[in-house]
Amino acid sequence: MAVLSGLKVVEMPGGIASAVCGLHLVDAGADVVRIEPPTGDNMRTYGPEVDGESAVWRALNMGKRSATIDLDDAKVEAAVERMFAGADVVIQEVAAGVSPPWDRDRLDSINPRLVRCLVSAYGSDGPDSGAPATELEVQGAAGMMWFLGRFGGPPVRMGADVAYVNTGIHAALAVMAALLEREESGLGQDVEVSMAGSLLSLGSTWMVDVANPDQYTGGATAPYDPQAFGYRGKDRQLIFGLLGRRGDRVEPWTKLCHALGIEAILEDPWMAEHGSGFVGVGGSADELRPLVEFAVQERKAEDVLELVFEIGGYGAPFMSYEDLFGETPHPQVAASGNAEPLPGTGRIGSIRSPWIGPPDLRLGDLAPSAPAGAHTRAVLRECGLGVDEIDEIVTGVQRPATGETDGR
């Protein structure tokens, strides 16, 4: 039994951020019901497809139940209130400039123990609170696009959906905190998480570094140092460096130069003492990069790293998707325990929470993502609705449920 087993979560229609939040709660054992509009969730249309279904939808909705309900239908309102009455948590995305459809006083009258997590682009306060925004706009507004590219050049978006995903993670943490507080007070509350706030949190070390009144010498691709592109080995790109303070790195630097066949550089006393700062990352790394790259370009990355590890350095190869999740997943990925294969395919379909603990901390294998509306009747029965009431609601849903089942 996972730690959140028995916890009932209603995930209202939304995007990637709320779906990520719900997925983390599923991982911990919660019963999460994703509410979809009559035509099915828009996320089901996101490409690419795997076996006729959106890969994004599959990845973010494994283990959840699906109920298709027309929230614009007045006769559904009472059913939704019953759903909230029996829930512990509601996850709700809020559009810019729009108030949540249920205010807190109304929720308290329905279920005073209900925790509601509100997710939005900029939050409910401040001059930008009414501005519509997606991943790209929030990355720009939060200063995140300066992490990539070169100084003086144009801003570059981060390829991953860092705003959506990071917001979902913070939303799950906010829900957990509110649930813990409920143990003390016995009452639920609203917790609010914005995408912009989540990105400011993600870039906190970088922001603090930039705030230093001295000249900023950090870089666009790392919080503290200039761009680090590593070195091109015979078979792949890699990066490595030496550990410790400058004085502690003199001996391993000397050994590295001999191992790579560039010991002639040590004839310069200054380079012999300070050259360790010219490898890996750091303010001077680019100056020596051509020489180091020349020394490693005919060596396999694993051979170079073996030399580096022997002298007490650090390093890693740059891995591609195929390296990590190809026909045979990388052994370290497999050992992490959070790469979930698509049922029946063997291909990686979802990256689960990275925390590992006792078996009862989280669920084992998750069920595949459910067809749209697969659990509508079961969910409405759990709310105490009778057959006639359920029939009326289901009949009002334009798109028939596919593969409907009473099971989870």
C-alpha positions as CSV (number, residue, x, y, z in Angstrom):
1,M,0.0,0.0,0.0
2,A,1.6,3.3,-1.1
3,V,1.8,6.3,1.2
4,L,-1.2,8.2,-0.4
5,S,-3.4,5.1,-0.9
6,G,-7.0,6.1,-0.2
7,L,-6.5,9.7,-1.1
8,K,-9.0,10.9,-3.6
9,V,-7.9,13.6,-6.1
10,V,-10.0,15.3,-8.8
11,E,-7.9,16.7,-11.6
12,M,-10.0,19.2,-13.5
13,P,-9.4,19.9,-17.2
14,G,-6.0,21.5,-17.8
15,G,-2.7,21.2,-19.4
16,I,0.7,19.7,-18.7
17,A,1.4,21.4,-15.4
18,S,-1.8,20.0,-13.7
19,A,-1.2,16.6,-15.3
20,V,2.3,16.4,-13.9
21,C,1.0,17.3,-10.5
22,G,-1.6,14.5,-10.7
23,L,1.0,12.0,-12.0
24,H,3.2,12.6,-8.9
25,L,0.2,12.0,-6.6
26,V,-0.6,8.9,-8.5
27,D,3.0,7.7,-8.1
28,A,2.5,8.0,-4.3
29,G,-0.7,5.9,-4.5
30,A,-3.5,8.5,-4.8
31,D,-6.7,7.7,-6.7
32,V,-6.6,10.5,-9.4
33,V,-9.6,11.1,-11.6
34,R,-8.9,13.3,-14.6
35,I,-12.0,15.2,-15.8
36,E,-12.3,15.5,-19.5
37,P,-14.7,17.6,-21.7
38,P,-17.2,15.7,-23.9
39,T,-14.9,15.7,-26.9
40,G,-12.0,14.3,-24.9
41,D,-9.0,16.2,-23.5
42,N,-7.1,18.4,-25.9
43,M,-3.9,16.8,-24.7
44,R,-5.0,13.6,-26.4
45,T,-4.2,15.5,-29.7
46,Y,-0.6,16.3,-28.9
47,G,1.9,14.6,-31.2
48,P,3.6,12.4,-31.7
49,E,1.4,9.3,-31.6
50,V,2.2,5.9,-30.2
51,D,-0.1,3.1,-31.4
52,G,-2.7,5.7,-32.3
53,E,-2.6,7.6,-29.0
54,S,-0.7,10.8,-28.0
55,A,2.6,9.9,-26.4
56,V,2.4,13.0,-24.2
57,W,-1.1,11.9,-23.0
58,R,0.2,8.4,-22.2
59,A,3.2,9.7,-20.3
60,L,1.3,12.1,-18.1
61,N,-1.8,10.2,-17.4
62,M,-0.7,6.7,-16.5
63,G,-2.5,5.3,-13.5
64,K,-5.3,7.9,-13.6
65,R,-9.0,7.3,-14.2
66,S,-11.0,9.3,-16.8
67,A,-14.4,10.8,-16.5
68,T,-15.9,12.8,-19.4
69,I,-18.3,15.4,-18.0
70,D,-19.7,18.6,-19.6
71,L,-18.9,21.2,-17.0
72,D,-20.9,23.8,-19.0
73,D,-24.1,21.8,-18.5
74,A,-26.1,23.3,-15.6
75,K,-27.4,19.9,-14.5
76,V,-23.9,18.6,-13.9
77,E,-23.1,21.2,-11.3
78,A,-24.6,19.2,-8.4
79,A,-22.7,16.1,-9.5
80,V,-19.4,18.0,-9.4
81,E,-20.2,19.3,-6.0
82,R,-20.8,15.8,-4.8
83,M,-17.5,14.8,-6.4
84,F,-15.8,17.6,-4.4
85,A,-17.6,16.5,-1.2
86,G,-15.9,13.1,-1.4
87,A,-12.5,14.3,-2.5
88,D,-9.4,15.2,-0.6
89,V,-7.7,17.3,-3.3
90,V,-8.8,19.2,-6.4
91,I,-6.2,20.3,-9.0
92,Q,-7.4,23.2,-11.1
93,E,-5.7,25.4,-13.7
94,V,-6.9,29.0,-13.8
95,A,-6.9,31.0,-17.0
96,A,-5.6,34.5,-17.0
97,G,-8.0,37.1,-15.5
98,V,-10.5,34.4,-14.6
99,S,-11.6,33.7,-11.1
100,P,-11.9,30.0,-10.1
101,P,-15.5,28.8,-10.7
102,W,-15.9,27.8,-7.0
103,D,-14.8,30.3,-4.4
104,R,-13.3,29.1,-1.2
105,D,-16.4,29.8,0.9
106,R,-18.5,27.7,-1.4
107,L,-15.9,24.9,-1.3
108,D,-15.9,25.0,2.5
109,S,-19.6,24.6,2.6
110,I,-19.3,21.5,0.4
111,N,-16.2,20.0,2.0
112,P,-14.2,22.0,4.6
113,R,-11.3,19.5,4.4
114,L,-10.8,19.9,0.7
115,V,-7.3,21.0,-0.5
116,R,-7.4,22.8,-3.8
117,C,-4.3,23.5,-5.8
118,L,-4.7,26.4,-8.2
119,V,-2.2,26.5,-11.2
120,S,-1.8,29.6,-13.4
121,A,0.8,31.4,-15.5
122,Y,1.5,34.4,-13.2
123,G,-0.6,33.9,-10.1
124,S,-3.7,35.8,-9.0
125,D,-1.8,39.0,-7.9
126,G,0.5,41.4,-9.6
127,P,0.4,43.4,-12.9
128,D,0.9,40.3,-15.1
129,S,-1.8,38.2,-13.4
130,G,-4.3,38.9,-16.2
131,A,-1.9,38.2,-19.0
132,P,-2.4,34.9,-21.0
133,A,0.8,32.9,-21.4
134,T,2.1,29.5,-22.5
135,E,5.5,27.8,-21.8
136,L,7.4,30.2,-24.1
137,E,6.0,33.5,-22.7
138,V,6.7,32.4,-19.2
139,Q,10.2,31.3,-20.0
140,G,10.8,34.8,-21.4
141,A,9.1,36.7,-18.6
142,A,11.0,34.8,-15.9
143,G,14.4,35.4,-17.5
144,M,14.9,31.7,-18.2
145,M,15.9,32.2,-21.9
146,W,19.3,33.6,-20.9
147,F,20.5,30.3,-19.6
148,L,21.2,29.2,-23.2
149,G,23.0,30.9,-26.1
150,R,25.9,33.3,-25.9
151,F,26.1,36.6,-24.1
152,G,25.2,39.4,-26.4
153,G,23.3,37.1,-28.6
154,P,19.5,36.6,-28.8
155,P,17.6,34.7,-26.1
156,V,17.1,31.0,-26.7
157,R,14.2,29.0,-25.3
158,M,15.0,26.0,-23.2
159,G,14.0,22.9,-25.2
160,A,12.3,21.1,-22.3
161,D,8.9,22.3,-21.0
162,V,10.6,23.6,-17.8
163,A,7.8,25.9,-16.8
164,Y,5.0,23.3,-17.1
165,V,6.9,20.4,-15.6
166,N,8.5,22.4,-12.8
167,T,5.2,24.0,-11.9
168,G,3.6,20.5,-11.7
169,I,6.3,19.3,-9.3
170,H,5.9,22.4,-7.1
171,A,2.1,21.9,-7.2
172,A,2.5,18.4,-5.9
173,L,4.7,19.7,-3.1
174,A,2.2,22.3,-2.3
175,V,-0.6,19.7,-2.1
176,M,1.6,17.6,0.2
177,A,2.2,20.5,2.5
178,A,-1.5,21.4,2.6
179,L,-2.3,17.8,3.5
180,L,0.2,17.8,6.3
181,E,-1.2,21.0,7.6
182,R,-4.7,19.5,7.4
183,E,-3.6,16.8,9.8
184,E,-3.1,19.5,12.4
185,S,-6.0,21.9,11.7
186,G,-8.5,19.4,10.2
187,L,-9.2,22.0,7.5
188,G,-8.4,22.2,3.8
189,Q,-7.2,25.3,2.1
190,D,-6.3,26.8,-1.4
191,V,-2.7,26.6,-2.4
192,E,-1.5,28.5,-5.5
193,V,1.4,27.8,-7.8
194,S,2.4,29.9,-10.8
195,M,4.6,28.9,-13.7
196,A,6.5,32.2,-13.4
197,G,7.1,31.7,-9.7
198,S,8.3,28.1,-10.3
199,L,10.8,29.3,-12.9
200,L,12.1,32.0,-10.6
201,S,12.6,29.3,-8.0
202,L,14.4,27.0,-10.5
203,G,16.8,29.8,-11.4
204,S,17.4,31.0,-7.9
205,T,21.2,30.2,-7.7
206,W,21.7,32.0,-11.1
207,M,19.7,35.0,-10.0
208,V,21.7,35.4,-6.8
209,D,24.9,35.1,-8.7
210,V,23.9,37.8,-11.2
211,A,22.8,40.0,-8.2
212,N,26.5,40.3,-7.1
213,P,27.5,43.9,-7.6
214,D,30.8,42.9,-9.1
215,Q,31.1,42.1,-12.8
216,Y,29.1,39.0,-13.6
217,T,31.4,36.3,-15.0
218,G,28.9,33.4,-15.1
219,G,27.5,32.0,-18.3
220,A,24.4,31.4,-20.3
221,T,24.5,27.6,-20.0
222,A,25.4,27.2,-16.3
223,P,24.7,29.2,-13.1
224,Y,28.3,30.0,-12.3
225,D,30.5,29.5,-15.4
226,P,30.7,30.2,-19.1
227,Q,29.3,27.9,-21.7
228,A,30.6,24.4,-21.2
229,F,30.5,22.3,-24.4
230,G,32.9,19.7,-23.3
231,Y,35.3,17.9,-25.7
232,R,34.8,15.8,-28.8
233,G,36.1,12.3,-28.3
234,K,36.5,9.7,-31.0
235,D,32.9,8.4,-30.5
236,R,31.0,11.1,-28.6
237,Q,31.2,14.4,-26.8
238,L,32.2,14.3,-23.2
239,I,33.1,16.6,-20.3
240,F,35.5,16.2,-17.5
241,G,37.4,18.3,-14.9
242,L,39.4,18.1,-11.7
243,L,38.1,18.3,-8.2
244,G,39.2,20.4,-5.2
245,R,40.8,23.8,-4.7
246,R,43.5,25.1,-7.1
247,G,46.4,23.9,-4.9
248,D,44.8,20.4,-4.6
249,R,44.5,20.1,-8.4
250,V,48.2,20.6,-9.3
251,E,49.1,16.9,-8.9
252,P,46.1,15.4,-10.7
253,W,46.6,18.1,-13.4
254,T,50.2,17.0,-13.9
255,K,49.1,13.3,-14.2
256,L,46.3,14.2,-16.6
257,C,48.7,16.1,-18.9
258,H,51.1,13.0,-19.0
259,A,48.2,10.6,-19.5
260,L,46.9,12.7,-22.5
261,G,50.3,13.3,-24.0
262,I,50.3,17.1,-23.5
263,E,53.0,17.2,-20.8
264,A,55.0,19.7,-22.8
265,I,52.6,22.4,-21.5
266,L,53.9,21.8,-18.0
267,E,57.3,23.3,-19.0
268,D,55.6,26.7,-18.4
269,P,55.8,27.1,-14.6
270,W,52.6,29.2,-14.5
271,M,50.7,26.6,-16.5
272,A,52.0,23.8,-14.4
273,E,50.6,25.5,-11.3
274,H,47.4,27.1,-12.7
275,G,46.5,24.9,-15.7
276,S,44.0,22.8,-13.9
277,G,41.6,25.8,-14.1
278,F,41.7,25.4,-17.9
279,V,39.8,22.1,-18.1
280,G,36.2,21.2,-17.6
281,V,34.2,24.3,-16.7
282,G,35.5,27.7,-15.5
283,G,36.4,31.1,-16.7
284,S,39.4,30.0,-18.7
285,A,38.3,26.6,-19.9
286,D,37.7,27.7,-23.5
287,E,41.3,29.0,-23.9
288,L,42.8,25.5,-23.5
289,R,39.9,23.6,-25.1
290,P,41.5,23.2,-28.6
291,L,44.6,21.6,-27.0
292,V,42.7,19.2,-24.7
293,E,40.2,18.3,-27.5
294,F,43.2,17.5,-29.8
295,A,44.5,15.2,-27.2
296,V,41.2,13.3,-26.7
297,Q,39.8,13.3,-30.3
298,E,41.3,9.9,-31.2
299,R,40.3,8.3,-27.9
300,K,36.9,6.8,-27.0
301,A,35.0,8.7,-24.4
302,E,35.0,5.8,-21.9
303,D,38.8,5.5,-22.2
304,V,39.3,9.2,-21.5
305,L,36.9,9.0,-18.5
306,E,38.8,6.0,-17.1
307,L,42.0,8.0,-17.1
308,V,40.2,11.0,-15.5
309,F,38.6,8.8,-12.8
310,E,42.0,7.2,-12.0
311,I,43.5,10.5,-11.1
312,G,40.5,11.6,-9.0
313,G,38.7,13.8,-11.5
314,Y,35.0,13.8,-12.6
315,G,33.4,13.5,-15.9
316,A,30.6,12.0,-18.0
317,P,29.7,11.4,-21.6
318,F,27.0,13.4,-23.3
319,M,24.1,11.0,-23.9
320,S,21.5,11.0,-26.6
321,Y,17.9,9.8,-26.3
322,E,18.8,6.5,-28.0
323,D,21.7,6.1,-25.5
324,L,19.3,6.5,-22.6
325,F,16.1,5.0,-23.8
326,G,16.9,2.9,-26.9
327,E,16.0,-0.7,-27.6
328,T,17.9,-1.5,-24.4
329,P,17.7,1.3,-21.8
330,H,21.0,2.5,-20.4
331,P,21.8,0.5,-17.2
332,Q,21.9,3.6,-15.1
333,V,18.4,4.6,-16.3
334,A,17.2,1.1,-15.5
335,A,18.7,1.3,-12.0
336,S,17.1,4.7,-11.3
337,G,13.7,2.9,-11.2
338,N,11.7,5.8,-12.6
339,A,11.6,5.0,-16.4
340,E,8.2,3.4,-16.9
341,P,7.8,1.2,-20.1
342,L,4.7,1.4,-22.1
343,P,2.6,-1.7,-21.3
344,G,3.0,-4.3,-23.9
345,T,5.7,-2.5,-25.9
346,G,8.9,-2.4,-23.9
347,R,9.4,1.2,-25.0
348,I,9.8,3.9,-22.4
349,G,6.5,5.8,-22.0
350,S,6.8,7.8,-18.8
351,I,9.4,9.1,-16.5
352,R,8.1,8.7,-13.0
353,S,9.1,10.4,-9.7
354,P,12.8,9.9,-9.1
355,W,12.5,9.2,-5.4
356,I,13.1,5.6,-4.3
357,G,12.3,4.1,-0.9
358,P,10.5,1.2,0.7
359,P,7.9,-0.6,-1.4
360,D,5.0,1.0,0.4
361,L,6.2,4.5,-0.4
362,R,4.9,4.5,-4.0
363,L,3.0,2.3,-6.4
364,G,4.6,-0.3,-8.5
365,D,3.8,-0.5,-12.2
366,L,1.1,2.0,-13.2
367,A,-1.9,1.1,-15.3
368,P,-1.9,2.5,-18.9
369,S,-3.6,5.8,-19.5
370,A,-7.4,5.3,-19.7
371,P,-9.6,5.8,-22.8
372,A,-11.7,9.0,-22.6
373,G,-14.6,8.5,-20.2
374,A,-13.6,5.0,-19.3
375,H,-14.6,5.5,-15.7
376,T,-17.4,8.1,-15.9
377,R,-20.2,5.9,-14.6
378,A,-18.0,4.4,-11.8
379,V,-16.9,7.9,-10.7
380,L,-20.5,9.2,-10.7
381,R,-21.7,6.2,-8.7
382,E,-19.0,6.8,-6.1
383,C,-20.5,10.3,-5.8
384,G,-23.8,8.8,-4.7
385,L,-25.7,9.4,-8.0
386,G,-28.4,7.0,-9.0
387,V,-28.7,5.2,-12.4
388,D,-31.2,7.7,-13.8
389,E,-29.0,10.7,-12.8
390,I,-26.0,9.1,-14.3
391,D,-27.8,8.2,-17.5
392,E,-28.9,11.8,-17.9
393,I,-25.3,13.1,-17.4
394,V,-23.7,10.5,-19.7
395,T,-26.3,11.0,-22.4
396,G,-25.4,14.7,-22.4
397,V,-21.8,13.9,-23.2
398,Q,-21.5,14.2,-27.0
399,R,-18.7,11.8,-27.4
400,P,-19.4,8.2,-26.3
401,A,-17.0,6.8,-23.8
402,T,-14.5,4.3,-25.3
403,G,-13.7,1.1,-23.5
404,E,-15.8,2.1,-20.5
405,T,-15.1,0.1,-17.4
406,D,-16.0,0.1,-13.8
407,G,-12.5,-0.9,-12.8
408,R,-9.5,1.4,-12.1
